[in-house]
């Protein structure tokens, strides 16, 4: 098994969980279309603070939430952004 960036098997940097990116198992992967939807909504919030770099935005969200954002689902992150920007 080959493990590394761009290989059929890749491990998560944070927890070392192995993910199989083989085209035969793509049906078990998350919906790739969710990425564009997420980025569109993220962009809507980010544009409210255009002077922030992405790292600043991410760190501020993590500080606001007080937890590790690594394990949050995409929808939960968007809820967090909505809460932050509504205050």
Backbone bond lengths (Angstrom), bond angles and torsions (degrees), N, CA, C in turn:
res aa  C-N    CA-C-N  psi(-1)  N-CA   C-N-CA  omega(-1)  CA-C   N-CA-C  phi
1 X - - - 1.443 - - 1.524 108.49 -
2 X 1.312 115.74 134.13 1.454 121.52 177.60 1.523 107.41 -101.25
3 X 1.307 116.86 127.83 1.452 120.91 179.14 1.520 108.26 -123.07
4 X 1.297 115.83 131.17 1.457 121.10 179.03 1.504 109.89 159.07
5 X 1.285 116.45 174.20 1.455 121.61 -176.68 1.526 110.91 -59.47
6 X 1.325 115.99 125.73 1.449 120.71 175.69 1.513 115.04 84.43
7 X 1.314 118.29 -0.06 1.457 120.28 -179.63 1.527 109.47 -87.94
8 X 1.342 117.40 166.04 1.470 119.82 178.16 1.524 112.72 -59.23
9 X 1.321 117.12 -30.15 1.465 120.62 175.90 1.516 106.83 -114.76
10 X 1.313 116.44 128.10 1.452 120.59 178.88 1.510 108.64 -129.76
11 X 1.318 116.76 147.14 1.455 119.45 178.83 1.525 109.15 -107.85
12 X 1.299 115.08 148.85 1.457 122.29 177.65 1.518 108.55 -71.41
13 X 1.303 117.01 131.39 1.461 122.09 179.57 1.527 111.37 -60.08
14 X 1.334 116.12 -37.45 1.462 121.06 -172.84 1.529 112.68 -79.38
15 X 1.341 117.11 -44.16 1.472 118.22 -172.42 1.534 113.59 -123.01
16 X 1.335 118.07 0.68 1.462 123.82 -179.97 1.525 114.53 64.50
17 X 1.348 117.53 13.66 1.461 119.80 174.28 1.524 108.30 -64.41
18 X 1.330 116.92 135.56 1.462 120.42 179.62 1.524 110.14 -87.51
19 X 1.313 115.68 134.81 1.455 122.30 176.68 1.521 107.98 -116.52
20 X 1.306 116.25 135.82 1.456 121.86 179.48 1.519 108.60 -98.21
21 X 1.334 117.01 115.51 1.446 121.99 179.92 1.522 111.80 -102.47
22 X 1.313 116.61 23.30 1.454 121.87 178.93 1.522 108.98 -65.08
23 X 1.333 117.50 135.54 1.465 120.80 -177.89 1.523 112.48 -60.43
24 X 1.331 118.23 -23.37 1.463 120.92 179.11 1.526 112.21 -72.73
25 X 1.323 117.60 -18.56 1.468 120.43 -178.34 1.521 111.82 -111.29
26 X 1.317 116.77 13.87 1.461 119.73 -175.89 1.529 112.32 -60.44
27 X 1.313 117.53 -25.76 1.456 119.52 -179.36 1.528 111.63 -65.72
28 X 1.326 117.64 -21.65 1.459 119.98 179.56 1.532 111.69 -89.19
29 X 1.324 117.59 -4.16 1.459 121.29 179.92 1.521 110.16 -81.30
30 X 1.309 115.41 163.76 1.459 120.01 173.12 1.522 109.22 -64.78
31 X 1.308 115.52 156.50 1.461 121.61 -178.88 1.530 110.16 -65.38
32 X 1.319 118.43 115.97 1.462 120.51 -179.69 1.532 112.84 -63.32
33 X 1.326 118.20 -23.86 1.464 121.16 179.57 1.524 112.22 -65.96
34 X 1.316 117.45 -19.13 1.460 120.60 -179.83 1.525 111.08 -65.61
35 X 1.323 117.32 -24.87 1.467 121.22 -175.70 1.521 110.82 -64.75
36 X 1.319 117.45 -48.96 1.462 119.88 179.95 1.527 111.17 -62.96
37 X 1.320 117.01 -40.26 1.468 120.44 178.12 1.525 110.69 -62.42
38 X 1.325 115.67 -44.30 1.459 120.41 179.49 1.524 110.76 -62.92
39 X 1.335 116.97 -47.30 1.462 120.66 -177.37 1.525 111.68 -64.18
40 X 1.314 116.88 -34.19 1.461 120.56 177.74 1.535 110.07 -63.60
41 X 1.304 115.81 -46.30 1.468 120.13 179.16 1.526 111.11 -68.62
42 X 1.323 117.48 -39.76 1.460 121.19 176.79 1.524 110.00 -59.61
43 X 1.329 116.47 -44.76 1.457 121.31 179.59 1.519 112.41 -59.20
44 X 1.311 116.59 -36.05 1.459 121.92 178.79 1.535 110.07 -60.06
45 X 1.331 116.31 -42.56 1.472 120.25 178.57 1.521 111.61 -74.16
46 X 1.320 116.57 -43.39 1.460 120.76 -176.40 1.528 111.13 -61.06
47 X 1.318 116.79 -35.20 1.465 120.59 -179.51 1.521 112.25 -65.90
48 X 1.319 117.67 -15.43 1.460 120.69 175.91 1.526 111.39 -74.82
49 X 1.333 116.79 -18.43 1.472 122.53 177.84 1.534 108.83 -133.05
50 X 1.330 116.83 64.64 1.474 120.32 -171.21 1.522 115.15 -64.16
51 X 1.321 117.92 -17.23 1.463 119.38 178.64 1.515 112.91 -81.17
52 X 1.334 117.22 -11.93 1.466 120.62 178.74 1.520 110.18 -79.95
53 X 1.311 115.86 137.72 1.466 120.56 169.64 1.529 107.26 -78.12
54 X 1.329 117.22 163.90 1.462 119.79 -177.90 1.526 111.32 -59.22
55 X 1.328 116.62 -40.73 1.466 119.90 179.33 1.521 111.97 -60.01
56 X 1.327 116.49 -38.62 1.462 120.03 177.10 1.520 110.76 -64.58
57 X 1.314 115.84 -44.46 1.458 120.74 179.11 1.518 110.27 -58.41
58 X 1.311 116.47 -48.13 1.465 121.34 -178.48 1.531 111.29 -63.98
59 X 1.335 116.66 -46.35 1.465 120.08 -179.82 1.523 112.01 -63.92
60 X 1.317 116.84 -39.23 1.462 119.95 178.01 1.521 111.44 -65.41
61 X 1.327 117.15 -36.38 1.465 120.05 177.50 1.531 110.04 -67.09
62 X 1.312 116.10 -40.50 1.466 120.10 179.93 1.526 110.70 -65.73
63 X 1.312 116.60 -42.08 1.467 120.57 178.41 1.531 109.91 -65.26
64 X 1.319 117.20 -41.79 1.463 122.44 179.65 1.528 110.72 -61.03
65 X 1.335 115.54 -42.24 1.466 120.25 -178.26 1.523 112.13 -78.73
66 X 1.320 116.73 -30.97 1.455 120.29 179.58 1.519 114.13 76.57
67 X 1.329 116.97 17.93 1.462 119.37 178.93 1.525 110.09 -142.29
68 X 1.309 115.18 173.18 1.457 122.16 178.41 1.528 108.45 -76.54
69 X 1.320 117.18 117.96 1.464 120.94 -177.67 1.521 113.05 -76.47
70 X 1.315 117.09 -8.61 1.464 121.09 -177.09 1.525 112.02 -55.31
71 X 1.313 117.21 -38.99 1.459 120.69 -173.24 1.524 113.69 -91.67
72 X 1.314 118.53 -1.86 1.462 120.94 -178.82 1.526 110.54 -77.11
73 X 1.316 114.96 140.60 1.459 120.70 174.28 1.529 108.71 -72.92
74 X 1.315 116.27 158.64 1.463 121.10 -178.00 1.524 112.18 -54.77
75 X 1.312 116.73 -45.97 1.471 120.06 -179.06 1.522 111.51 -63.09
76 X 1.327 117.04 -36.25 1.458 120.60 178.01 1.534 111.07 -66.43
77 X 1.319 116.41 -35.56 1.465 119.71 176.17 1.523 110.81 -65.50
78 X 1.323 116.54 -41.08 1.458 119.02 179.32 1.518 111.61 -66.22
79 X 1.321 117.58 -33.87 1.469 121.25 174.94 1.529 109.15 -63.81
80 X 1.322 116.25 -42.21 1.460 121.08 177.88 1.526 110.65 -60.65
81 X 1.325 117.80 -45.86 1.451 121.76 178.39 1.530 110.78 -60.60
82 X 1.319 115.94 -43.25 1.473 119.73 179.90 1.531 110.53 -61.42
83 X 1.331 117.28 -42.88 1.464 120.93 178.27 1.522 111.13 -62.96
84 X 1.320 116.61 -45.47 1.453 121.03 -177.82 1.530 110.90 -61.45
85 X 1.309 116.52 -46.58 1.452 120.35 -174.49 1.526 113.88 -82.43
86 X 1.307 117.27 -5.95 1.466 119.04 176.56 1.526 110.96 -92.76
87 X 1.331 117.10 -10.59 1.475 120.50 179.75 1.504 111.59 -86.10
